Amino acid sequence: QVQLVESGGGLVQPGGSLRLSCAASGSISSITSMAWYRQTPGKQRELVATITTGNNTNIADSVKGRFTISRDNAKNTVYLQMNSLKPEETAVYYCYCNALNYPGLRGYWGQGTQVTVSS
């Protein structure tokens, strides 16, 4: 079992920055990759960024150049640095991880953190 807890959401003006954190606990050693998703009402959850245990990252085209995903293994925490935020990026941001669960993988979600971009 893995537990994920997000923090760092809030209200920010257009063009501003926020850093989201996702702290993992439980079976940390079973985690193979972590990711950030976001969701607005009435829309499907959208993949924003991923990072593997080997620190390989993938960023969605819509946020490339503005968002960065990183991890601190000592703190079992993954971060999403968001710069130049736009109003349309107002959403609930969710942390997700894949973890080994023989014979395959199991996904875990955090509870989400609200990001509101507004003047």
MILUM-920419 format. One record per residue: residue number from 0; residue in three letters; x, y, z of N, C-alpha, C in turn. Coordinates in nm, 2 decimals, padded with zeros to 4 digits. Layout:
N
seq,type,n.x,n.y,n.z,ca.x,ca.y,ca.z,c.x,c.y,c.z
NUM,ala,X,Y,Z,X,Y,Z,X,Y,Z
...
//
This chain:
119
seq,type,n.x,n.y,n.z,ca.x,ca.y,ca.z,c.x,c.y,c.z
0,gln,00.08,-00.12,00.00,00.00,00.00,00.00,00.09,00.12,00.00
1,val,00.04,00.22,-00.08,00.11,00.35,-00.08,00.01,00.46,-00.05
2,gln,00.05,00.56,00.03,-00.03,00.67,00.05,00.04,00.80,-00.01
3,leu,-00.04,00.88,-00.07,00.01,01.00,-00.13,-00.07,01.12,-00.08
4,val,00.00,01.23,-00.04,-00.06,01.35,00.02,00.00,01.47,-00.06
5,glu,-00.09,01.54,-00.13,-00.05,01.66,-00.20,-00.06,01.78,-00.11
6,ser,00.02,01.88,-00.14,00.01,02.01,-00.08,00.06,02.12,-00.17
7,gly,00.04,02.24,-00.13,00.09,02.35,-00.21,00.00,02.43,-00.30
8,gly,-00.12,02.38,-00.31,-00.22,02.45,-00.40,-00.27,02.58,-00.34
9,gly,-00.34,02.65,-00.41,-00.39,02.78,-00.36,-00.43,02.87,-00.48
10,leu,-00.44,03.00,-00.44,-00.48,03.10,-00.54,-00.36,03.18,-00.58
11,val,-00.34,03.19,-00.71,-00.23,03.26,-00.77,-00.28,03.35,-00.89
12,gln,-00.21,03.46,-00.91,-00.25,03.55,-01.02,-00.20,03.49,-01.15
13,pro,-00.26,03.52,-01.26,-00.21,03.48,-01.39,-00.06,03.53,-01.41
14,gly,00.02,03.44,-01.46,00.16,03.47,-01.47,00.24,03.43,-01.35
15,gly,00.17,03.39,-01.24,00.24,03.36,-01.12,00.29,03.21,-01.12
16,ser,00.35,03.18,-01.00,00.41,03.04,-00.98,00.36,02.98,-00.86
17,leu,00.35,02.85,-00.86,00.32,02.76,-00.75,00.41,02.64,-00.75
18,arg,00.44,02.58,-00.64,00.51,02.45,-00.63,00.42,02.36,-00.55
19,leu,00.38,02.25,-00.62,00.30,02.15,-00.55,00.40,02.04,-00.50
20,ser,00.36,01.98,-00.39,00.44,01.87,-00.33,00.35,01.75,-00.32
21,cys,00.41,01.63,-00.33,00.34,01.50,-00.31,00.43,01.42,-00.23
22,ala,00.39,01.39,-00.10,00.46,01.31,-00.01,00.41,01.17,-00.01
23,ala,00.50,01.07,-00.04,00.46,00.93,-00.04,00.50,00.86,00.09
24,ser,00.42,00.77,00.13,00.45,00.69,00.25,00.39,00.55,00.22
25,gly,00.43,00.46,00.31,00.39,00.32,00.29,00.50,00.24,00.22
26,ser,00.46,00.16,00.12,00.56,00.08,00.05,00.63,00.16,-00.06
27,ile,00.72,00.25,-00.01,00.79,00.34,-00.10,00.88,00.26,-00.20
28,ser,00.94,00.16,-00.16,01.03,00.09,-00.24,00.96,00.02,-00.36
29,ser,00.83,00.01,-00.36,00.76,-00.06,-00.47,00.72,00.04,-00.58
30,ile,00.74,00.17,-00.55,00.70,00.27,-00.65,00.79,00.27,-00.77
31,thr,00.74,00.27,-00.89,00.82,00.26,-01.01,00.81,00.40,-01.09
32,ser,00.70,00.47,-01.07,00.70,00.60,-01.14,00.59,00.68,-01.06
33,met,00.60,00.82,-01.08,00.51,00.91,-01.02,00.47,01.01,-01.12
34,ala,00.35,01.07,-01.10,00.30,01.16,-01.20,00.21,01.27,-01.14
35,trp,00.19,01.37,-01.21,00.09,01.47,-01.17,-00.02,01.48,-01.28
36,tyr,-00.14,01.48,-01.24,-00.26,01.49,-01.33,-00.34,01.62,-01.28
37,arg,-00.42,01.67,-01.37,-00.51,01.77,-01.33,-00.65,01.75,-01.39
38,gln,-00.75,01.80,-01.33,-00.89,01.78,-01.37,-00.97,01.90,-01.34
39,thr,-01.05,01.95,-01.44,-01.15,02.05,-01.43,-01.28,01.99,-01.44
40,pro,-01.39,02.05,-01.38,-01.52,01.99,-01.38,-01.57,01.97,-01.52
41,gly,-01.62,01.85,-01.55,-01.67,01.81,-01.68,-01.57,01.76,-01.78
42,lys,-01.45,01.76,-01.74,-01.34,01.71,-01.83,-01.27,01.59,-01.77
43,gln,-01.21,01.52,-01.86,-01.13,01.40,-01.82,-01.00,01.45,-01.75
44,arg,-00.95,01.36,-01.66,-00.82,01.39,-01.59,-00.71,01.39,-01.70
45,glu,-00.63,01.50,-01.69,-00.52,01.52,-01.79,-00.39,01.49,-01.73
46,leu,-00.30,01.42,-01.80,-00.17,01.39,-01.75,-00.08,01.52,-01.78
47,val,-00.01,01.56,-01.67,00.07,01.68,-01.68,00.22,01.65,-01.69
48,ala,00.26,01.56,-01.60,00.41,01.53,-01.60,00.43,01.39,-01.53
49,thr,00.54,01.33,-01.57,00.57,01.20,-01.51,00.72,01.20,-01.47
50,ile,00.76,01.12,-01.38,00.90,01.10,-01.34,00.92,00.96,-01.29
51,thr,01.02,00.89,-01.34,01.05,00.75,-01.30,01.15,00.75,-01.19
52,thr,01.17,00.63,-01.14,01.27,00.61,-01.03,01.41,00.64,-01.09
53,gly,01.43,00.64,-01.22,01.56,00.67,-01.28,01.57,00.82,-01.31
54,asn,01.47,00.90,-01.27,01.46,01.04,-01.29,01.44,01.08,-01.44
55,asn,01.39,00.99,-01.52,01.34,01.02,-01.65,01.21,01.10,-01.64
56,thr,01.20,01.21,-01.71,01.08,01.29,-01.70,01.01,01.30,-01.83
57,asn,00.88,01.33,-01.82,00.80,01.36,-01.94,00.70,01.47,-01.91
58,ile,00.70,01.57,-01.99,00.61,01.68,-01.96,00.51,01.70,-02.08
59,ala,00.39,01.72,-02.05,00.29,01.74,-02.15,00.32,01.87,-02.23
60,asp,00.29,01.86,-02.36,00.32,01.97,-02.45,00.26,02.10,-02.41
61,ser,00.14,02.09,-02.35,00.07,02.21,-02.31,00.14,02.29,-02.20
62,val,00.23,02.23,-02.12,00.30,02.30,-02.01,00.45,02.29,-02.03
63,lys,00.50,02.24,-02.14,00.64,02.23,-02.15,00.70,02.37,-02.16
64,gly,00.81,02.38,-02.08,00.88,02.51,-02.08,00.84,02.59,-01.96
65,arg,00.72,02.55,-01.90,00.67,02.63,-01.78,00.66,02.54,-01.66
66,phe,00.64,02.41,-01.67,00.63,02.32,-01.56,00.75,02.23,-01.55
67,thr,00.79,02.20,-01.43,00.90,02.11,-01.41,00.86,02.01,-01.30
68,ile,00.89,01.88,-01.32,00.87,01.78,-01.22,01.00,01.73,-01.17
69,ser,01.01,01.71,-01.04,01.13,01.67,-00.98,01.10,01.59,-00.85
70,arg,01.21,01.52,-00.80,01.18,01.44,-00.68,01.30,01.45,-00.58
71,asp,01.27,01.44,-00.46,01.36,01.43,-00.35,01.35,01.30,-00.28
72,asn,01.44,01.21,-00.32,01.42,01.07,-00.27,01.44,01.06,-00.12
73,ala,01.52,01.15,-00.06,01.54,01.15,00.09,01.41,01.18,00.16
74,lys,01.33,01.26,00.10,01.20,01.30,00.16,01.08,01.23,00.10
75,asn,01.11,01.14,00.01,01.00,01.06,-00.06,00.89,01.16,-00.11
76,thr,00.94,01.26,-00.18,00.85,01.37,-00.22,00.88,01.40,-00.37
77,val,00.77,01.42,-00.44,00.78,01.47,-00.58,00.72,01.61,-00.59
78,tyr,00.78,01.69,-00.67,00.73,01.83,-00.68,00.69,01.86,-00.82
79,leu,00.60,01.95,-00.83,00.56,02.01,-00.96,00.58,02.16,-00.95
80,gln,00.68,02.21,-01.01,00.70,02.36,-01.02,00.62,02.41,-01.14
81,met,00.53,02.51,-01.11,00.45,02.56,-01.22,00.47,02.71,-01.23
82,asn,00.52,02.75,-01.34,00.55,02.89,-01.37,00.46,02.95,-01.48
83,ser,00.44,03.08,-01.49,00.36,03.14,-01.59,00.22,03.08,-01.60
84,leu,00.16,03.07,-01.49,00.03,03.00,-01.48,-00.08,03.08,-01.56
85,lys,-00.17,03.01,-01.62,-00.28,03.07,-01.69,-00.41,03.04,-01.63
86,pro,-00.51,03.12,-01.64,-00.64,03.10,-01.58,-00.71,02.97,-01.62
87,glu,-00.68,02.92,-01.74,-00.74,02.80,-01.78,-00.67,02.67,-01.72
88,glu,-00.57,02.70,-01.64,-00.50,02.59,-01.57,-00.56,02.57,-01.43
89,thr,-00.66,02.65,-01.40,-00.73,02.63,-01.28,-00.79,02.49,-01.28
90,ala,-00.76,02.41,-01.17,-00.80,02.27,-01.17,-00.76,02.21,-01.04
91,val,-00.81,02.09,-01.01,-00.76,02.01,-00.90,-00.64,01.93,-00.96
92,tyr,-00.53,01.94,-00.89,-00.41,01.87,-00.93,-00.39,01.74,-00.84
93,tyr,-00.37,01.63,-00.91,-00.36,01.50,-00.84,-00.22,01.44,-00.86
94,cys,-00.18,01.38,-00.75,-00.05,01.30,-00.76,-00.09,01.16,-00.78
95,tyr,-00.01,01.09,-00.86,-00.04,00.95,-00.89,00.09,00.87,-00.89
96,cys,00.09,00.74,-00.85,00.21,00.66,-00.86,00.17,00.52,-00.91
97,asn,00.26,00.46,-00.97,00.25,00.31,-01.00,00.34,00.24,-00.91
98,ala,00.29,00.13,-00.85,00.37,00.05,-00.76,00.36,-00.09,-00.79
99,leu,00.47,-00.16,-00.77,00.48,-00.30,-00.79,00.38,-00.37,-00.70
100,asn,00.29,-00.46,-00.76,00.20,-00.53,-00.68,00.18,-00.66,-00.75
101,tyr,00.26,-00.76,-00.72,00.27,-00.89,-00.79,00.13,-00.94,-00.82
102,pro,00.11,-00.98,-00.95,00.20,-01.00,-01.06,00.22,-00.88,-01.15
103,gly,00.16,-00.77,-01.11,00.17,-00.65,-01.20,00.19,-00.52,-01.13
104,leu,00.12,-00.42,-01.17,00.14,-00.29,-01.11,00.00,-00.24,-01.05
105,arg,00.00,-00.16,-00.95,-00.12,-00.10,-00.90,-00.10,00.05,-00.89
106,gly,-00.21,00.12,-00.93,-00.20,00.27,-00.92,-00.26,00.32,-00.79
107,tyr,-00.20,00.43,-00.75,-00.25,00.50,-00.63,-00.27,00.65,-00.66
108,trp,-00.37,00.71,-00.60,-00.40,00.85,-00.62,-00.40,00.92,-00.49
109,gly,-00.35,01.05,-00.49,-00.37,01.13,-00.38,-00.51,01.20,-00.38
110,gln,-00.54,01.28,-00.28,-00.67,01.34,-00.26,-00.69,01.46,-00.35
111,gly,-00.58,01.51,-00.40,-00.59,01.63,-00.49,-00.57,01.76,-00.41
112,thr,-00.52,01.86,-00.48,-00.51,01.99,-00.43,-00.55,02.10,-00.53
113,gln,-00.63,02.19,-00.48,-00.69,02.29,-00.57,-00.59,02.40,-00.61
114,val,-00.58,02.43,-00.74,-00.50,02.54,-00.79,-00.60,02.63,-00.86
115,thr,-00.60,02.76,-00.82,-00.69,02.85,-00.88,-00.61,02.97,-00.93
116,val,-00.61,02.99,-01.07,-00.54,03.10,-01.13,-00.64,03.21,-01.17
117,ser,-00.63,03.32,-01.09,-00.73,03.43,-01.11,-00.67,03.56,-01.06
118,ser,-00.72,03.67,-01.12,-00.68,03.80,-01.07,-00.79,03.85,-00.98
//
